[in-house]
Amino acid sequence: MSSPLNPVWIPRKRRGAELGLLVLALVIGIGSYAAVGLGFNGQVPSGIYTVGGIYALVALGAHVAVRRFAAYADPVLLPLVVALNGIGLVMIYRIDLGLDAAGSPFGPFAQGQLRWTVLGILLFVGVLVLIRDHRRLQQYTYTFGLGALVLLVLPILPVIGNAKRGAQIWIQLGPFSFQPAEAAKIALAIFFAGYLVAKRDALALAGRRVLGVDLPRGRDLGPILVGWLASIGILVFQRDLGSSLLFFGLFVVMLYVATERPGWIVVGGLLFAAGSWFGYTAFGHVRDRFDAWLDPWADPDRNYQIITALYGLGHGGLLGRGWGQGSPEITPFGFSDFILSSIGEELGLAGFMAVLLIYGLIVERGLRIALTCRDAFGKLLAVGLTVSFALQVFVVAGGVTRLIPLTGLTAPFLAAGGSSIIMNWIVVALLLRISDQTRRPTPAVAAIGVDDATQVVKL
């Protein structure tokens, strides 16, 4: 009598489930586009077939690329992103209608955002085609680190550097402007992952024990000090509070995940407090944002943006005014920095929380990819990309709702801006590549047939 055999677990591709969810995401986006026109002027937008068709075509093209080049990737991540991107396009189009009706010289922004979305999805496909194994990126750890430094320095260079709204974070190349920090966060995540994989044993060693916490050794504090000084340098030279917070928080979290030493969190928290105090005392624009956070009504003229955003959220109430029924165009930059307040006005607290739930699901899928990844580099890279995304959403939503001071970052996949939309699509492509590599069966297991002696169980 033969002995029982151990089962071999072969994951299901679940591309059919992804397609079903993707169709639902497209129905939400295109249906919202029609609802905006009906709510604003009682007519379905004339471009619904063109705009809806283009967006559906590129979204389904992304699905085909995943099916072909990353067949075992997470089936939920792409539909969530398509849903968010669609809601953002609809909200920007809604604000374009309001600005046009008010005779504003600004806009339209939706057409440009659609073009950037198409380009972002094309680059998403390009990443899946070109990067067949995320572990190859580890060979270029220091190249990505140098590239990130170059990207962060570009905005302060003469000629190409360009200041907007008090922050020196843009470069201008002819008619095009670009925000290098969006690309730098990806390069830094790759660099941090590669560096920490190589150095985590030394960084994990504990030094002195202070108040029950094992602090790192003095000789190992160099990396976090470099990260802290880099974030302060960004704040000093570029006046970019949001990117400073994002990069420093990204490095501290990845240090903690790599070493599992709470001491790094303590040291990082102390350095963050010191940097915040320095920024508040040294820079007037930081004090202005802090004062606006504490009491925006103390100076209504200076804080007009945050005040109108809060009134818009209040005007939306629980269920919102409805697509096309509010006045989100009143809030300055309601299509970019304050697009979450615009969504809160049109869709209410329910819609606002639904958008945050989608963000939360994206973060959950990213962390799930990190937990199931079998190699240390891929695990840290997935954590870094997901944490940078989560931090960005937190500081944007926190600033709009006055939970924390405003930082100047924009909501991923929602806000108008080519730099953000393109780089976030690349982030999703990298996460799907890691997921595919993690869930894909080994060649030996994949070759097993149902008639073999080994039991095969499909998940």
Backbone torsions as a table, in degrees:
resi	resn	phi	psi	omega
1	MET	NA	128.1	-175.3
2	SER	-75.2	149.2	178.4
3	SER	-81.2	150.0	179.5
4	PRO	-63.4	145.1	-179.5
5	LEU	-101.5	147.9	176.4
6	ASN	-70.9	137.8	179.8
7	PRO	-73.0	149.8	173.3
8	VAL	-106.8	122.7	-175.0
9	TRP	-90.6	118.0	177.8
10	ILE	-113.1	116.1	-178.0
11	PRO	-68.8	147.5	175.1
12	ARG	-79.9	148.8	-179.2
13	LYS	-72.6	-38.7	176.9
14	ARG	59.6	34.6	175.9
15	ARG	-73.9	-28.5	175.7
16	GLY	-64.7	-41.0	176.4
17	ALA	-63.2	-39.4	177.7
18	GLU	-62.1	-42.0	179.9
19	LEU	-63.6	-41.8	178.0
20	GLY	-62.5	-44.5	177.7
21	LEU	-65.7	-34.6	179.6
22	LEU	-66.2	-40.7	176.9
23	VAL	-62.4	-41.2	177.2
24	LEU	-62.3	-41.3	178.3
25	ALA	-62.9	-39.8	179.0
26	LEU	-68.0	-37.4	177.0
27	VAL	-61.9	-41.5	178.4
28	ILE	-62.7	-47.2	-177.6
29	GLY	-66.5	-50.1	-177.4
30	ILE	-70.0	-36.6	175.4
31	GLY	-63.6	-38.3	177.1
32	SER	-66.0	-35.9	177.9
33	TYR	-62.1	-43.5	176.7
34	ALA	-66.1	-39.2	-178.8
35	ALA	-64.4	-33.9	177.8
36	VAL	-62.3	-47.4	179.2
37	GLY	-62.8	-43.1	179.4
38	LEU	-65.1	-38.8	-179.5
39	GLY	-74.0	-31.9	-175.5
40	PHE	-83.0	-47.8	-177.6
41	ASN	-135.7	12.9	175.8
42	GLY	76.6	14.0	-179.3
43	GLN	-132.6	143.6	173.0
44	VAL	-68.2	134.0	-179.1
45	PRO	-54.1	138.4	-177.1
46	SER	-65.8	-24.4	-177.8
47	GLY	-94.6	18.0	-174.2
48	ILE	-64.4	-35.6	-179.8
49	TYR	-72.2	-39.4	-179.4
50	THR	-70.7	-54.5	-177.6
51	VAL	-65.0	-47.2	179.5
52	GLY	-62.7	-38.5	179.5
53	GLY	-66.5	-41.9	178.9
54	ILE	-62.9	-45.9	-177.3
55	TYR	-66.8	-41.7	178.2
56	ALA	-63.8	-38.7	-178.4
57	LEU	-64.2	-47.3	-177.5
58	VAL	-71.8	-33.8	178.1
59	ALA	-66.2	-44.1	177.4
60	LEU	-68.1	-31.2	174.3
61	GLY	-63.4	-39.3	176.1
62	ALA	-62.4	-40.3	178.1
63	HIS	-63.3	-42.2	178.6
64	VAL	-62.4	-39.4	178.7
65	ALA	-64.2	-41.5	177.2
66	VAL	-64.9	-42.6	179.2
67	ARG	-61.1	-35.6	-176.5
68	ARG	-85.2	-41.6	-170.0
69	PHE	-109.5	-11.5	178.8
70	ALA	-146.0	60.7	-168.7
71	ALA	-63.7	-24.0	-177.3
72	TYR	-102.8	12.1	-177.2
73	ALA	-70.0	164.3	179.1
74	ASP	-54.7	130.9	-175.5
75	PRO	-87.0	-4.4	-173.6
76	VAL	-103.0	-28.0	-171.5
77	LEU	-62.2	-48.2	-178.0
78	LEU	-61.4	-48.3	177.7
79	PRO	-59.7	-37.2	178.2
80	LEU	-62.3	-43.5	-179.3
81	VAL	-68.0	-40.9	178.3
82	VAL	-62.2	-39.2	177.9
83	ALA	-63.5	-46.3	178.8
84	LEU	-62.1	-47.0	-178.5
85	ASN	-60.8	-40.2	178.5
86	GLY	-64.9	-42.8	177.9
87	ILE	-62.4	-39.5	178.1
88	GLY	-63.0	-44.1	178.3
89	LEU	-60.7	-41.7	-179.6
90	VAL	-66.0	-41.3	-179.2
91	MET	-65.8	-39.5	178.2
92	ILE	-66.3	-39.9	176.2
93	TYR	-62.9	-39.8	177.7
94	ARG	-60.6	-42.3	179.9
95	ILE	-69.6	-35.0	174.9
96	ASP	-57.7	-42.9	178.7
97	LEU	-61.7	-43.7	179.8
98	GLY	-65.9	-41.5	179.2
99	LEU	-66.2	-39.2	179.0
100	ASP	-66.0	-41.0	178.9
101	ALA	-66.2	-31.5	-179.9
102	ALA	-84.6	-1.5	-179.3
103	GLY	72.5	26.5	-178.6
104	SER	-74.0	142.9	177.2
105	PRO	-74.3	-11.1	-178.2
106	PHE	-84.3	155.4	177.0
107	GLY	88.8	179.4	-5.5
108	PRO	-77.3	152.1	-177.1
109	PHE	-111.0	-21.4	-173.6
110	ALA	-65.8	-38.6	-179.7
111	GLN	-62.6	-45.4	177.6
112	GLY	-62.9	-39.6	179.7
113	GLN	-64.8	-36.5	177.4
114	LEU	-65.4	-40.3	177.9
115	ARG	-63.9	-42.4	178.4
116	TRP	-65.5	-34.7	178.2
117	THR	-64.6	-44.5	178.2
118	VAL	-60.9	-44.1	178.4
119	LEU	-63.7	-40.3	178.4
120	GLY	-61.5	-41.8	179.9
121	ILE	-69.7	-36.3	176.0
122	LEU	-62.5	-41.2	176.6
123	LEU	-68.9	-33.5	173.5
124	PHE	-56.6	-47.5	178.2
125	VAL	-64.6	-41.0	179.9
126	GLY	-60.5	-39.7	178.5
127	VAL	-64.1	-43.4	179.4
128	LEU	-63.8	-35.6	-178.4
129	VAL	-74.2	-42.7	-172.8
130	LEU	-82.0	-37.0	-177.2
131	ILE	-101.8	96.0	-178.9
132	ARG	-87.9	-17.3	179.3
133	ASP	-144.2	114.3	-176.2
134	HIS	-63.3	-21.7	-177.5
135	ARG	-67.6	-19.4	176.5
136	ARG	-65.8	-25.6	179.4
137	LEU	-64.3	-26.2	-178.7
138	GLN	-63.7	-25.3	178.6
139	GLN	-66.6	-19.3	-176.3
140	TYR	-112.9	33.3	-176.6
141	THR	-54.3	-54.3	-174.8
142	TYR	-75.9	-24.7	174.0
143	THR	-64.7	-43.1	177.1
144	PHE	-66.9	-35.9	176.8
145	GLY	-62.9	-44.6	177.5
146	LEU	-65.1	-40.4	178.0
147	GLY	-61.0	-39.7	178.6
148	ALA	-63.0	-42.2	178.8
149	LEU	-63.0	-41.9	178.6
150	VAL	-62.3	-44.0	-180.0
151	LEU	-61.8	-38.5	-178.6
152	LEU	-72.6	-26.2	-179.1
153	VAL	-83.2	-27.6	-174.2
154	LEU	-51.6	-43.7	-176.0
155	PRO	-63.8	-21.3	-178.4
156	ILE	-96.1	3.2	177.2
157	LEU	-78.6	148.6	177.5
158	PRO	-67.7	160.7	178.1
159	VAL	75.3	-61.0	-175.3
160	ILE	-87.7	-24.3	178.9
161	GLY	-67.0	141.8	-176.0
162	ASN	-143.0	126.1	179.3
163	ALA	-95.3	135.3	176.4
164	LYS	-135.9	128.8	176.9
165	ARG	53.2	39.1	172.8
166	GLY	86.8	-1.9	-178.9
167	ALA	-118.6	132.9	179.5
168	GLN	-93.9	72.9	-173.2
169	ILE	-125.9	10.0	-176.1
170	TRP	-119.6	153.2	167.1
171	ILE	-120.3	144.7	-177.1
172	GLN	-115.4	120.5	177.3
173	LEU	-122.3	93.0	-176.4
174	GLY	65.2	-127.9	179.9
175	PRO	-81.9	-4.4	-174.8
176	PHE	-104.9	140.9	173.6
177	SER	-121.3	149.7	-174.6
178	PHE	-144.3	145.7	178.8
179	GLN	-105.5	99.5	-174.1
180	PRO	-62.5	-24.6	-178.1
181	ALA	-60.7	-28.8	179.1
182	GLU	-65.3	-39.7	176.5
183	ALA	-76.1	-32.3	-178.3
184	ALA	-63.6	-33.4	-177.9
185	LYS	-65.9	-32.6	176.3
186	ILE	-71.3	-45.2	179.3
187	ALA	-62.2	-39.4	178.8
188	LEU	-67.0	-39.0	178.6
189	ALA	-62.1	-41.0	177.9
190	ILE	-66.5	-43.4	179.8
191	PHE	-63.8	-47.6	-179.9
192	PHE	-59.8	-43.1	-179.0
193	ALA	-61.9	-47.5	179.7
194	GLY	-65.0	-41.2	-179.0
195	TYR	-66.7	-43.7	-176.4
196	LEU	-70.9	-31.1	174.9
197	VAL	-62.9	-39.0	-178.3
198	ALA	-76.9	-31.0	-171.0
199	LYS	-113.2	6.8	-170.6
200	ARG	-67.4	-28.9	179.9
201	ASP	-63.9	-43.5	178.1
202	ALA	-68.6	-39.0	-178.3
203	LEU	-71.3	-23.4	-178.1
204	ALA	-80.1	-14.4	179.9
205	LEU	-68.2	133.0	-178.2
206	ALA	-88.0	147.8	174.9
207	GLY	-102.5	-122.2	-179.0
208	ARG	-77.8	151.9	177.2
209	ARG	-101.3	117.1	-177.1
210	VAL	-123.3	120.9	178.8
211	LEU	53.6	39.9	176.9
212	GLY	80.2	5.3	-178.7
213	VAL	-115.9	129.6	176.5
214	ASP	-79.2	107.3	179.7
215	LEU	-85.2	153.0	178.6
216	PRO	-65.5	158.4	175.3
217	ARG	-66.9	150.1	-178.4
218	GLY	-57.6	-38.6	-178.1
219	ARG	-68.8	-19.7	-178.6
220	ASP	-96.0	0.7	179.7
221	LEU	-76.1	-9.8	-176.8
222	GLY	-53.3	-50.4	-177.2
223	PRO	-58.2	-44.4	-177.2
224	ILE	-72.0	-30.7	175.4
225	LEU	-67.0	-39.3	176.5
226	VAL	-62.7	-43.8	177.6
227	GLY	-62.2	-38.8	179.3
228	TRP	-67.1	-45.1	179.7
229	LEU	-65.5	-36.3	177.6
230	ALA	-63.6	-42.2	179.7
231	SER	-66.9	-37.8	176.3
232	ILE	-66.2	-38.5	178.3
233	GLY	-62.2	-40.0	176.7
234	ILE	-61.4	-42.3	-179.7
235	LEU	-65.5	-40.2	-176.9
236	VAL	-69.4	-51.3	-170.9
237	PHE	-86.7	-29.5	-176.6
238	GLN	-110.2	-10.2	-178.4
239	ARG	54.7	43.2	-177.0
240	ASP	-114.5	89.3	-177.2
241	LEU	-65.1	-39.8	-176.6
242	GLY	-64.2	-47.9	-180.0
243	SER	-65.2	-36.3	177.6
244	SER	-59.5	-46.9	179.0
245	LEU	-64.3	-41.4	-176.7
246	LEU	-65.0	-48.3	-176.2
247	PHE	-68.3	-42.6	-179.4
248	PHE	-67.4	-44.2	178.0
249	GLY	-61.9	-38.7	178.0
250	LEU	-60.3	-46.2	-177.8
251	PHE	-66.7	-42.7	-178.2
252	VAL	-64.2	-44.0	-179.4
253	VAL	-65.0	-42.3	179.3
254	MET	-66.5	-35.3	174.0
255	LEU	-60.4	-45.1	-179.4
256	TYR	-64.4	-43.6	-179.1
257	VAL	-65.4	-39.5	-177.5
258	ALA	-70.3	-37.4	-173.5
259	THR	-103.0	-21.5	-175.9
260	GLU	59.1	31.2	178.3
261	ARG	-108.7	113.1	178.5
262	PRO	-60.6	-20.3	179.9
263	GLY	-58.5	-32.4	178.1
264	TRP	-65.9	-36.1	177.8
265	ILE	-65.6	-40.9	179.2
266	VAL	-63.7	-48.7	179.3
267	VAL	-62.2	-42.9	178.8
268	GLY	-62.4	-40.5	177.5
269	GLY	-63.5	-41.0	178.3
270	LEU	-65.2	-42.9	178.6
271	LEU	-66.6	-36.0	176.7
272	PHE	-63.3	-42.9	178.0
273	ALA	-62.6	-41.3	178.9
274	ALA	-65.3	-42.4	178.4
275	GLY	-65.3	-38.4	178.0
276	SER	-63.9	-43.1	178.2
277	TRP	-63.9	-41.4	178.3
278	PHE	-62.0	-45.7	179.9
279	GLY	-62.7	-38.5	-179.1
280	TYR	-67.0	-41.3	-176.6
281	THR	-79.7	-26.3	-172.2
282	ALA	-96.5	-24.1	-171.8
283	PHE	-125.8	127.4	-178.5
284	GLY	-65.2	-36.3	-177.7
285	HIS	-69.2	-28.6	175.1
286	VAL	-69.1	-42.2	177.1
287	ARG	-63.0	-38.9	179.4
288	ASP	-61.7	-42.1	-179.9
289	ARG	-69.2	-35.8	178.1
290	PHE	-66.9	-43.8	178.6
291	ASP	-65.3	-38.5	177.8
292	ALA	-65.2	-32.1	177.6
293	TRP	-69.2	-40.9	-178.5
294	LEU	-71.3	-45.2	-176.3
295	ASP	-154.2	84.3	-178.3
296	PRO	-65.1	-25.5	-177.1
297	TRP	-78.6	-5.9	175.8
298	ALA	-67.4	-27.2	177.8
299	ASP	-140.0	79.6	-174.3
300	PRO	-60.0	-33.1	-178.9
301	ASP	-67.9	-45.7	-179.1
302	ARG	-70.6	-34.3	-174.7
303	ASN	-105.2	29.8	-177.0
304	TYR	-58.5	-37.3	-176.0
305	GLN	-63.8	-51.5	-177.8
306	ILE	-68.7	-33.2	179.8
307	ILE	-66.1	-47.5	179.5
308	THR	-64.7	-33.4	177.5
309	ALA	-65.1	-41.5	179.1
310	LEU	-67.1	-39.6	176.5
311	TYR	-65.0	-36.0	177.6
312	GLY	-63.8	-42.6	176.9
313	LEU	-62.5	-41.7	177.8
314	GLY	-65.5	-37.8	179.5
315	HIS	-64.9	-32.0	-179.9
316	GLY	-70.4	-31.9	178.4
317	GLY	65.0	-146.8	-175.7
318	LEU	-79.4	-44.9	-174.5
319	LEU	-110.2	-3.6	175.2
320	GLY	86.4	168.3	177.6
321	ARG	-80.2	-18.9	-175.7
322	GLY	102.0	152.0	178.6
323	TRP	-56.8	125.3	177.7
324	GLY	83.2	1.2	-174.3
325	GLN	-104.2	-13.5	-179.4
326	GLY	-92.8	-161.2	177.8
327	SER	-136.3	57.2	-176.3
328	PRO	-68.6	-17.9	-179.7
329	GLU	-69.5	-13.1	179.3
330	ILE	-67.9	-35.2	-179.6
331	THR	-73.6	122.1	177.0
332	PRO	-59.0	135.0	-178.8
333	PHE	57.5	36.2	175.0
334	GLY	-68.3	-12.5	178.1
335	PHE	-91.5	-8.4	-177.5
336	SER	-131.5	-86.6	-175.2
337	ASP	-59.8	-34.8	-174.3
338	PHE	-115.7	33.8	-179.0
339	ILE	-68.5	-26.7	177.5
340	LEU	-66.1	-36.2	176.5
341	SER	-68.6	-34.1	176.2
342	SER	-64.0	-42.4	177.3
343	ILE	-64.8	-39.4	177.8
344	GLY	-62.6	-34.1	179.0
345	GLU	-72.2	-43.9	-176.7
346	GLU	-78.0	-37.2	-175.1
347	LEU	-110.8	-4.2	175.9
348	GLY	76.3	-175.2	178.5
349	LEU	-60.7	-35.5	179.8
350	ALA	-62.3	-46.9	178.8
351	GLY	-66.6	-39.2	178.1
352	PHE	-60.1	-46.2	-179.9
353	MET	-69.4	-31.4	177.1
354	ALA	-64.4	-40.7	177.6
355	VAL	-64.4	-43.5	177.4
356	LEU	-63.4	-34.2	177.6
357	LEU	-64.8	-40.4	177.3
358	ILE	-62.8	-42.9	175.7
359	TYR	-58.7	-44.6	-179.8
360	GLY	-61.9	-37.8	178.5
361	LEU	-67.5	-37.5	176.8
362	ILE	-62.5	-44.3	178.2
363	VAL	-63.1	-41.8	179.6
364	GLU	-62.2	-42.4	179.6
365	ARG	-66.7	-37.2	177.7
366	GLY	-64.4	-43.0	178.2
367	LEU	-69.4	-32.2	175.8
368	ARG	-64.1	-40.5	176.9
369	ILE	-60.8	-43.0	179.7
370	ALA	-63.7	-40.9	-177.8
371	LEU	-66.7	-35.1	-176.6
372	THR	-90.1	-9.6	-178.6
373	CYS	-67.5	138.5	-174.1
374	ARG	-90.9	-20.3	-179.5
375	ASP	-105.7	147.3	-174.3
376	ALA	-64.5	-39.5	-179.0
377	PHE	-64.2	-48.0	179.1
378	GLY	-61.9	-38.5	178.6
379	LYS	-61.8	-47.4	-179.5
380	LEU	-68.8	-37.5	179.0
381	LEU	-64.6	-43.8	177.4
382	ALA	-62.1	-40.8	176.8
383	VAL	-62.2	-45.7	-178.2
384	GLY	-62.2	-47.1	179.8
385	LEU	-63.4	-40.9	-179.3
386	THR	-70.3	-41.6	-179.8
387	VAL	-65.4	-40.8	177.9
388	SER	-61.9	-38.8	176.9
389	PHE	-64.8	-46.4	-178.2
390	ALA	-65.2	-42.3	178.7
391	LEU	-61.8	-40.6	-179.6
392	GLN	-64.2	-43.5	178.5
393	VAL	-63.7	-41.4	-178.4
394	PHE	-62.6	-47.2	-176.5
395	VAL	-70.5	-31.4	177.7
396	VAL	-70.0	-52.3	-179.8
397	ALA	-64.3	-39.2	177.9
398	GLY	-64.4	-38.1	178.6
399	GLY	-68.6	-41.6	-178.7
400	VAL	-65.5	-36.6	-177.3
401	THR	-93.9	4.7	179.8
402	ARG	66.3	26.8	171.5
403	LEU	-73.9	-37.1	176.7
404	ILE	-137.1	167.0	176.5
405	PRO	-64.1	156.6	177.4
406	LEU	-65.5	144.3	-177.2
407	THR	-121.2	-15.8	178.9
408	GLY	93.5	-0.8	176.0
409	LEU	-79.6	164.5	-178.9
410	THR	-118.4	155.1	-177.7
411	ALA	-71.4	123.1	-179.3
412	PRO	-59.4	135.8	176.8
413	PHE	69.3	-8.2	179.4
414	LEU	-104.8	-50.6	-171.3
415	ALA	-73.1	150.1	176.2
416	ALA	-67.5	137.7	179.2
417	GLY	150.8	121.9	-176.9
418	GLY	-69.6	-40.2	-178.0
419	SER	-58.3	-47.4	-176.3
420	SER	-66.2	-46.8	-174.6
421	ILE	-66.3	-39.6	-179.2
422	ILE	-66.5	-48.7	-175.7
423	MET	-69.0	-32.7	177.8
424	ASN	-70.9	-31.8	173.2
425	TRP	-66.3	-35.7	176.7
426	ILE	-67.0	-38.6	176.2
427	VAL	-58.7	-44.5	179.6
428	VAL	-63.7	-39.8	178.6
429	ALA	-61.6	-42.1	179.0
430	LEU	-65.3	-40.5	178.1
431	LEU	-63.6	-40.8	178.6
432	LEU	-67.6	-35.4	177.1
433	ARG	-64.4	-43.5	177.7
434	ILE	-63.3	-41.8	179.5
435	SER	-62.9	-43.0	179.2
436	ASP	-62.9	-43.8	-179.8
437	GLN	-64.4	-33.8	-178.4
438	THR	-73.3	-43.4	-174.4
439	ARG	-88.3	-14.7	-177.5
440	ARG	-68.7	129.8	179.2
441	PRO	-69.4	153.9	176.8
442	THR	-65.9	156.1	-179.1
443	PRO	-54.7	-35.9	-179.4
444	ALA	-66.4	-42.3	179.8
445	VAL	-70.6	-39.7	-178.3
446	ALA	-65.1	-25.2	-178.6
447	ALA	-79.7	-8.6	-178.3
448	ILE	-70.2	133.2	178.0
449	GLY	-104.3	169.2	-177.1
450	VAL	-69.1	-20.6	180.0
451	ASP	-88.8	-3.1	178.9
452	ASP	-70.8	164.4	-178.2
453	ALA	-71.5	-22.4	-178.6
454	THR	-80.1	134.4	178.8
455	GLN	-73.0	134.4	179.8
456	VAL	-116.8	127.2	178.6
457	VAL	-120.5	122.5	179.2
458	LYS	-90.1	130.8	179.3
459	LEU	-87.8	NA	NA
